[in-house]
Amino acid sequence: GEPGRRGRLSRTLFAQRDKRPNSGARATGTTSDEERTAEEARCAMPPKQVDVSGEESQGLLSRHPDDDLETASKHDAHDRNSEAAGDKARRSGLLAALLYGSTSITITFFNKAVFFVWHFDYPVSISLLQVIMSLLLFAGLHLHGTVALPTISLRMMTTAAPLAIFWCLNVLSGIFTLQYMSIPMFSTLRRLTTLIVLIGEHVLLRKYATRPVWIAVLVMTLGALVAGFSDLDFNPIGYMCVTINNLCTAAYLLLIQVTKRDLQVSNLQLLFLMNLCSLPFLLVLFLFFDAQLVWEYPHLHNLYFMAVLFSSCVQAFVLNYATFLCTTLNSGVTTSITGQMSKLVTMTVGLFIFVNHTYSNMTLVGLFVGLISSFWYAYIKFAEGRSGG
């Protein structure tokens, strides 16, 4: 019955319990043998060089030689794109320099014609007309949708004001100088600007020129000094004006880079702000000094005179934009050197057209030295650009 079944079940459980130690001993012995075998196998295996995770090992196992070719192709494409971008930037800088140089030549002759041929000796009026013409052109370009003008704020105006002031002083002193100095001598002494800009970029903008650039600029400065000391038509007013003009030009070129960096605007927008800030300053000067005299000018309604004056105003707009473009794409020193190289034409033509000045042999030597050093600088910058310097 039931008691008999319970007794047999108890005896069976006790018997299994008695067998467990022997089974555990055999299992323990077997496990120890397996561990020793596994340890010997591990010692015999070569050490692993790289420990990678499961996903990385799966990726390494699944790599194909074509993947390496694809990666190399991508690197080559990136290098080609970088090289193409560098070539495009160099071409843009070269075109900006050519635009600036050519406009600098033509506007010099037009301004000289205004004074020498038409005897319109009112620099403030010319500068005011150039600013008004520039603002009208900006308004037309904005209405056409070509140029997006910035939203005017007090911060923008105060930041752009120093640039506008030095631009006005630069233009006025340059126009005044042309009344008292020949074009070749003016062009030669203007090379002193390059040395001032080079020092300013070194101190203010932390742009460090190479030794060949310094040597070329110093030789250029030496040529200008030689030509100046041997000038047979020395005029103290003209030399004072050209010194002021050099300082204002250097400050103007340096402030272009600083103001553009601070305001984060385009070249055209910065040019618009500069003209807008210059308008009140020039308008006040015009009302105090030129208004009555200009109204009485005898050729005021002459169509030929108006055509020359209008051409000068349009070229001033192009020249200012080319100056901004060349300075931001290249540097202030390159813009200054480009301006000096453009004087090759003005010096040569000016020697024969505006013949109301005399030149000594030493003056011509100084002109030649300054000209050669300008081409030397251009070659140095070209070589540095090709080598990535």
ZIJO-V443237 format. One record per backbone hydrogen bond with DSSP energy under -1.0 kcal/mol. NH is the residue of the N-H (numbers start at 1). CO is the residue of the C=O. Records with the same first field share a line. If there is no record, write none. Layout:
NH=CO + CO
//
This chain:
5=1
6=2
7=3
8=4
9=5
10=6
11=7
12=8
13=9
14=10
15=11
16=12
17=13
18=14
19=15
23=19
24=20
25=21
26=22
27=23
28=24
29=25
30=26
31=27
32=28
33=29
34=30
35=31
36=32
37=33
38=34
39=35
40=36
41=37
42=38
43=39
44=40
57=53
58=54
59=55
60=56
61=57
62=58
67=64
69=65
70=66
71=67
72=68
73=69
74=70
75=71
76=72
77=73
78=74
79=75
80=76
81=77
82=78
83=79
84=80
85=81
86=82
87=83
88=84
89=85
90=86
91=87
92=88
93=89
94=90
95=91
96=92
97=93
98=94
99=95
100=96
101=97
102=98
103=99
104=100
105=101
106=102
107=103
108=104
109=105
110=106
111=107
112=108
113=109
114=110
115=111
116=112
117=113
118=113
120=114
121=119
122=120
126=122
127=123
128=124
129=125
130=126
131=127
132=128
133=129
134=130
135=131
136=132
137=133
138=134
139=135
140=136
141=137
142=138
143=139
144=140
146=141
147=141
157=153
158=154
159=155
160=156
161=157
164=160
165=161
166=162
167=163
168=164
169=165
170=166
171=167
172=168
173=169
174=170
175=171
176=172
177=173
178=174
179=176
180=177
186=182
187=183
188=184
189=185
190=186
191=188
192=189
193=190
194=191
196=192
197=193
198=194
199=195
200=196
201=197
202=198
203=199
204=200
207=201
214=210
215=211
216=212
217=213
218=214
219=215
220=216
221=217
222=218
223=219
224=220
225=221
226=222
227=223
228=224
229=225
230=226
231=228
239=235
240=236
241=237
242=238
243=239
244=240
245=241
246=242
247=243
248=244
249=245
250=246
251=247
252=248
253=249
254=250
255=251
256=252
257=253
258=254
259=255
260=256
261=257
262=258
263=259
264=260
270=266
271=267
272=268
273=269
274=270
275=271
276=272
277=273
278=274
279=275
282=278
283=279
284=280
285=281
286=282
287=283
288=284
289=285
290=286
291=286
294=290
295=291
296=292
297=294
300=297
302=299
306=302
307=303
308=304
309=305
310=306
311=307
312=308
313=309
314=310
315=311
316=312
317=313
318=314
319=315
320=316
321=317
322=318
323=319
324=320
325=321
326=322
327=323
328=324
329=325
330=326
335=331
336=332
337=333
338=334
339=335
340=336
341=337
342=338
344=341
347=343
348=344
349=345
350=346
351=347
352=349
353=349
355=353
364=360
365=361
366=362
367=363
368=364
369=365
370=366
371=367
372=368
373=369
374=370
375=371
376=372
377=373
378=374
379=375
380=376
381=377
382=378
383=379
384=380
385=381
386=382
387=383
389=384
//
